Amino acid sequence: MTSQPQHDAFECPLCGKPSHCQLCGAAPHKGPCWCTTVRIPDGLLARVPLELRNRACICQACVTAFWQEQSDTQPQAFRRGDFYFDQNGLMVFTVAYHLRRGHCCGSGCRHCPYQSKE
């Protein structure tokens, strides 16, 4: 019989920093969490050591870093409804585009659904 390795459930299994997950955290208020608005990619989940899977939440910084790493190597194709032009002629990305993109770029986008922690 082997014992499970000790790991704080409130720490990210990838970087060891707090995950800030409202759903599995110790805080009494269990309101909406940042993790419900993003897609956690399978490629990132695969990086979690087997013995730590399903034991803690990956933090927002690790999810954002993964998506940025992916967007640097894979161009994002636009779809109908991804953007519109405002009265000043500026291209404005929609919530649908941001959600599909999967992370906040930190540019202060008008319809960004993510709360930047930076």
N, C-alpha and C positions, 0 to 999 in steps of 0.2 A: 504494500500500500504506500503510495507516494503522496506527500502533502503538496497542496497548491502553494505556489510562491506568494509571498505577502505583497500586496499592491493596494494602495489607497484608491478606493473606487471613485474618488473625486479628482484624481489626477489623470491626465491624458496618458494612455498607454504608449504613446509614441515619443513625447517629449518630456513627460513627467511634470508638466506645469498644470495648474488648476484648469479643469475643463469648463467651468462656469455653466454647467448644464442645470437648468431650472428643474428639469424633470427628475434627475437622480441626485441632486444636491441635498444638502442638509437643511437648507433654508425652509422655514415654515410655509412661505408663499410659493405655491407651485403654479405660477402663471406661465404664459407662453415663453418658449425658449428659442434662442437663435437657431438651434439644431432642427427645428420643425420647418424652417423656411429654406433649407439647403438640401441638396442631394449629396449624401456621403457616397463617394464613388467606390466601386468594388476594388479598384486598384489601390486605393488608400487603405481600405479595410484589410487587404491582403498583407499590408506592411505590419499589422499588429501581430506580435508574437502569439502563437497558438495558445499558450497557457494564459494569455490575458484577454482573449476574445470574449465578448459578451460580459466583461467584468467591469468596464469603465467606458466613459464616452471620450471620443476623440475631441480635442479642443478646436475652437474656431480658427486659431492661428495655423494649426496643421492642415485643416481643410482648405483654408485660403491659400496656403503655400502650395498645396498639391494642385489646386485649380490654376494657379498662376504658372506653375511649372508646365502644366498641360497646355495652357493657352499660349505659352511661348513657343511650343513645338507644333501646335496644331491650329491653323487659322480657323476662326469662327465664321461660318457662312451665315449670312442674313436670311431671314425668312419674312414673308409677308406679315406685317404687324409688329416687327421688331423695333421700328423707329418711325418718327414723323418729323416734319420740319415745323418749327415754331414761327411766330410772326416776324422774328428777326432773321429767319433763314437758317437757324442752327438745327443740326440734327439732334434729336432727343430720343434716347432709347427708352423703350417701354418696360414695364414690370416683367412682362413675359420674356423679353430678351434677357434681362438680368437674372431671372430665375433659371433659365436654361444655361446661362453662362456659369452660374454656380458660386460666384464669389463677388465681394465688393472690391473694386479696383482703387478705392480711396479718392476718386476724382470729384466726389460730391454730386453725383448724377441726380437729376431731378426726380426720377422715379425709382431710385434704388431701394429695394425691399430689405436690405441688410443694414444692421446697425454696426458701423465700424467701431472696433475696440481700439483703434490706433490713436 
